[in-house]
Amino acid sequence: MRPYDIAKPVLFSLPAETAHSVVHTLLETAQGTPITSAMARRYTVTDDRLAVSAFGQDFANPVGVAAGFDKNATVPTALAALGFGFVEVGGVTAEPQTGNARPRMFRLQEDGGLINRMGLNNEGAAAVGERLAATDAPFPVGVNIAKSEHVDTDAAPADYRETYERVAAGGDFFVVNVSCPNSQGFEELQNRAAMTAIFEELQDAGATPLLVKLSPDLPDPAVEDTLDLVTELGLDGVVATNTTTERPEGLRSPNAGETGGLSGKPIEDSATRTVRFVAERVDVPVVGVGGIDSAESAYRKIRAGAALVQLYTGLVYEGPSLARDINAGILERLERDGFDSIDGAVGADL
């Protein structure tokens, strides 16, 4: 039995957000102590075949932590010690936000999912930027930049720029979040004119590498419109995808009716289809997110066109050994399929 199998029932007896805070506190406590070194020895898989170069960054392995887990950039070093190849912190807004009222995070245990309506609670770009600048993380750190809650569409470009400028010194890449389902006004950003204005403002500020995070709820023509912008504006990558407000058939959890963004196993197949859809249409790296909780689910996204993958919900259900288990499993699959490296497997099913 894994140690997490013992701890999991205790954590799951707590409200989901409370359990998340407990885990964060434990990681913060371990960070910078000999415990971190012990974690790294236990959880890190070191193999050159796992290395990925994407949007000017070098990743020791393709498995990252998705935005939302480390909103305020408090535990990147601890996450590196758990064997991850990168983290995307945030979403970060220009000023601190408290987010929506609690409860705002719900486990769908029977389905391996989560629903959250956090509302972009974070300490604000100044605090996050200062913390990042003081952190010597041993892997690339991305920053998810989001629109402030009460900023309207016309003012959004300047708002994104303000956030970027406050976190620029500490970030290695920057992900523009125009698809958060749990905050006001994001639907109005998901059109060509609004996105063009935001990206051009960020490019004028010198933001690079610059990625866009897609909504899974957009119809294909709208996604294609966004991907056209990726090419026209010379963006550096695409994150596919955010959480979804849709509810697939067959959900069994009594929490399935809660409002908010659904993540985890229930969206795995649709997220993988979106990764394939995107990879077929752009020549920039794709970061695959959604339902990754095993080596097999990560490898499916890689073969569908993802150069990198991210997870969050899988960590809740599978525990701290997940990055190690995925990386070890990817190596087994690379050997099985005759690939010398991750690069050979990326897009193999296209």
C-alpha positions in Angstrom: 0.0 0.0 0.0 1.3 3.5 -0.9 1.6 6.0 2.0 -1.0 8.2 0.1 -3.5 5.4 0.3 -3.4 5.9 4.1 -3.5 9.6 4.0 -6.2 9.9 1.3 -9.2 8.9 3.5 -8.2 11.5 6.0 -7.8 14.3 3.4 -11.1 13.3 1.7 -12.9 13.6 5.1 -12.2 17.3 4.8 -13.8 19.8 2.5 -12.0 19.8 -0.8 -10.5 23.3 -0.5 -9.5 22.6 3.2 -7.7 19.5 2.1 -5.9 21.4 -0.6 -4.8 24.0 1.9 -3.4 21.2 4.2 -1.4 19.8 1.3 -0.1 23.2 0.4 1.0 23.8 4.1 2.8 20.5 4.1 4.6 21.3 0.9 5.6 24.8 2.1 6.9 23.3 5.4 9.0 20.8 3.5 10.4 23.3 1.0 14.0 24.3 1.5 14.6 21.5 4.1 16.3 18.2 3.8 12.9 16.7 3.2 12.8 18.3 -0.3 16.0 16.4 -1.2 14.6 13.2 0.1 11.4 13.8 -1.9 13.5 14.4 -5.1 15.4 11.1 -4.6 12.1 9.3 -4.2 10.1 10.9 -6.9 12.4 12.1 -9.7 12.9 10.1 -12.9 16.0 11.2 -14.7 16.3 10.1 -18.3 17.3 12.1 -21.3 14.6 10.5 -23.4 12.0 12.5 -21.4 13.6 15.9 -22.1 11.5 18.4 -24.1 12.5 21.7 -25.7 9.5 23.9 -26.3 8.9 27.7 -26.7 12.6 28.4 -25.8 12.5 26.4 -22.6 14.1 23.2 -21.6 12.1 20.7 -19.6 13.6 17.6 -18.0 10.4 15.8 -18.4 7.0 16.6 -20.0 4.8 16.4 -16.9 3.7 19.6 -15.3 1.3 21.0 -12.7 -1.6 22.9 -14.2 -2.6 26.4 -13.2 -4.8 26.5 -10.1 -2.8 24.2 -7.9 -0.1 26.7 -6.9 -2.1 30.0 -7.4 0.4 32.2 -5.5 3.7 30.6 -6.5 4.4 29.4 -2.9 5.6 25.8 -3.6 7.4 25.5 -7.0 10.5 24.0 -5.5 8.5 21.4 -3.6 6.7 20.5 -6.8 10.0 20.1 -8.6 11.0 17.7 -5.8 7.9 15.6 -6.6 9.3 14.9 -10.0 7.4 17.4 -12.1 9.1 19.0 -15.1 7.4 22.4 -14.7 4.6 24.3 -13.1 2.1 26.9 -14.3 1.3 29.2 -11.3 -1.8 31.3 -11.1 -4.2 32.5 -12.4 -2.9 35.8 -11.4 -4.8 39.1 -11.6 -3.5 42.6 -11.3 -4.8 43.1 -7.8 -5.6 40.6 -5.0 -9.0 38.8 -5.3 -10.9 36.8 -2.8 -12.8 34.8 -5.3 -16.3 33.4 -4.9 -18.0 32.4 -1.7 -17.3 29.0 -0.2 -17.9 26.1 -0.7 -16.4 26.5 -4.2 -14.6 23.2 -4.8 -16.2 19.8 -4.9 -14.9 16.3 -5.4 -16.7 13.9 -7.8 -15.2 10.8 -6.2 -17.2 8.3 -8.1 -16.1 9.9 -11.4 -12.5 10.9 -10.6 -13.3 14.6 -11.1 -13.5 18.0 -9.5 -15.8 20.9 -9.9 -14.5 24.3 -8.9 -15.9 27.8 -9.0 -13.0 29.4 -7.2 -13.3 32.7 -9.0 -9.6 33.4 -9.5 -8.8 34.0 -5.8 -5.1 35.0 -5.6 -2.8 37.4 -3.8 -2.3 39.7 -6.8 0.4 40.2 -9.3 2.7 42.3 -7.1 2.9 39.6 -4.4 3.2 36.7 -6.9 5.8 38.5 -9.0 8.0 39.4 -5.9 7.8 35.8 -4.7 8.7 34.4 -8.2 11.7 36.8 -8.5 13.0 35.5 -5.2 12.5 31.8 -6.1 15.3 29.9 -7.7 13.0 27.1 -9.1 14.9 24.2 -10.7 12.5 24.0 -13.6 10.6 26.3 -15.9 7.8 28.3 -14.2 4.9 29.5 -16.3 2.5 32.3 -15.1 -1.2 32.1 -15.9 -2.4 35.7 -16.5 -6.1 36.4 -16.1 -8.4 39.4 -16.3 -9.3 41.1 -13.1 -12.9 40.5 -12.0 -14.5 43.9 -12.6 -12.5 45.0 -15.6 -14.6 45.4 -18.7 -13.6 44.2 -22.2 -12.3 47.6 -23.4 -9.9 47.9 -20.4 -8.8 44.2 -20.5 -5.7 44.7 -22.6 -4.2 47.2 -20.2 -5.2 45.0 -17.2 -3.4 42.0 -18.7 -0.4 44.2 -19.4 -0.3 45.4 -15.8 -0.4 41.9 -14.5 2.3 40.7 -16.9 4.7 43.6 -16.0 4.4 42.7 -12.3 5.3 39.0 -12.8 7.6 39.3 -15.8 10.9 39.1 -13.9 10.1 35.7 -12.3 8.2 33.9 -15.1 9.8 31.7 -17.8 6.6 31.6 -20.0 3.3 33.3 -19.9 -0.2 31.8 -20.5 -3.0 34.2 -21.3 -6.2 33.0 -19.7 -9.2 34.2 -21.7 -11.3 31.1 -20.8 -11.9 31.0 -17.1 -15.5 29.7 -16.6 -15.8 30.9 -13.0 -15.3 34.7 -13.2 -17.2 37.5 -14.8 -16.6 38.8 -18.3 -14.4 36.1 -19.8 -17.0 35.1 -22.4 -16.7 38.6 -23.9 -13.0 38.0 -24.4 -13.4 34.9 -26.6 -13.7 36.7 -29.9 -11.1 37.7 -32.5 -11.1 41.4 -31.8 -10.8 41.2 -28.0 -8.1 38.5 -28.1 -6.1 40.4 -30.8 -6.1 43.5 -28.6 -4.9 41.6 -25.5 -2.1 39.8 -27.3 -0.9 42.8 -29.1 -0.8 44.8 -25.9 1.2 42.0 -24.2 3.6 41.7 -27.1 4.1 45.5 -27.0 5.1 45.0 -23.3 7.7 42.4 -24.4 5.8 39.3 -23.2 7.5 36.1 -24.4 7.1 33.2 -24.7 3.4 33.8 -24.9 0.8 31.0 -24.9 -3.0 31.0 -25.1 -5.3 28.8 -23.0 -8.3 27.5 -24.8 -11.8 27.0 -23.5 -13.2 23.5 -24.2 -16.6 24.9 -24.5 -16.0 26.9 -27.7 -17.4 25.5 -31.0 -14.8 24.3 -33.5 -15.1 27.5 -35.7 -14.3 29.7 -32.7 -11.3 27.5 -31.8 -10.1 27.7 -35.4 -10.4 31.5 -35.2 -8.2 31.5 -32.1 -5.7 29.2 -33.8 -5.6 31.5 -36.8 -4.5 34.3 -34.4 -1.8 32.1 -32.9 -0.3 31.9 -36.4 -0.9 35.5 -37.4 0.4 37.0 -34.2 3.3 34.6 -33.8 2.3 33.2 -30.4 4.5 30.5 -28.9 2.1 27.8 -27.9 -1.4 26.6 -27.0 -2.7 25.2 -23.7 -5.6 22.8 -24.4 -7.8 23.0 -22.4 -9.4 24.8 -19.4 -12.1 23.3 -17.3 -15.6 22.8 -18.8 -19.0 23.9 -17.8 -20.5 21.0 -19.8 -21.5 17.8 -17.9 -20.9 14.6 -19.8 -23.5 11.9 -19.5 -23.0 9.2 -16.9 -21.6 11.2 -14.0 -22.5 9.4 -10.8 -21.4 11.8 -8.1 -24.1 13.7 -6.2 -21.9 16.8 -6.7 -22.2 16.6 -10.4 -24.9 19.3 -10.3 -22.7 21.9 -8.7 -21.9 24.9 -10.9 -18.4 25.6 -12.0 -15.6 24.1 -14.1 -15.3 20.4 -14.4 -11.9 18.8 -14.5 -10.4 15.3 -14.2 -11.3 12.0 -15.7 -14.7 12.9 -17.0 -13.1 15.3 -19.5 -10.2 13.2 -20.6 -11.5 12.1 -23.9 -12.8 15.5 -25.0 -9.6 17.2 -23.9 -7.6 14.7 -25.9 -9.7 15.3 -29.0 -9.1 19.1 -28.6 -5.3 18.5 -28.3 -5.5 16.6 -31.6 -7.7 19.3 -33.2 -5.2 22.0 -32.2 -2.1 20.0 -33.1 -3.4 19.4 -36.6 -3.8 23.1 -37.2 -0.8 24.9 -35.6 3.0 24.5 -35.8 3.7 25.6 -32.2 3.9 23.3 -29.1 0.7 22.2 -27.5 0.3 21.7 -23.8 -2.3 19.0 -23.1 -4.5 19.2 -20.0 -7.5 17.3 -18.9 -8.0 14.0 -17.2 -4.4 12.9 -16.8 -4.0 10.5 -13.9 -1.7 7.8 -15.3 1.1 7.2 -17.8 -1.4 5.9 -20.3 -3.6 9.0 -20.2 -0.5 11.2 -20.5 0.8 9.2 -23.4 -2.5 9.4 -25.3 -2.2 13.2 -25.2 1.4 13.1 -26.3 0.5 10.8 -29.2 -2.4 13.2 -30.0 0.1 16.0 -30.4 1.0 17.4 -26.9 4.6 18.2 -26.4 3.9 18.7 -22.7 1.1 17.7 -20.4 -0.3 19.2 -17.2 -2.4 17.8 -14.4 -4.1 18.9 -11.2 -7.1 16.7 -10.4 -5.1 13.6 -11.0 -2.7 14.7 -8.2 -5.7 14.9 -5.8 -6.7 11.3 -6.5 -3.4 9.6 -7.1 -1.1 11.5 -4.7 2.6 12.6 -4.7 4.0 9.7 -6.7 2.0 10.5 -9.8 4.7 12.4 -11.7 7.2 9.6 -11.1 4.7 7.0 -12.1 3.8 8.8 -15.3 7.4 9.5 -16.3 8.4 5.9 -15.7 5.4 4.7 -17.6 6.1 7.0 -20.5 9.6 5.5 -20.8 8.1 2.0 -20.9 5.8 3.1 -23.7 8.5 4.8 -25.7 10.5 1.6 -25.6 7.5 -0.5 -26.6 6.7 1.8 -29.5 10.3 2.1 -30.7 10.7 5.8 -30.0 14.1 7.2 -28.9 12.6 10.2 -27.2 9.4 12.1 -26.4 9.8 14.0 -29.7 9.2 10.9 -31.7 6.0 10.1 -29.9 4.5 13.7 -30.1 1.7 13.6 -32.7 2.3 9.9 -33.6 -1.5 9.4 -33.9 -2.1 12.4 -36.2 
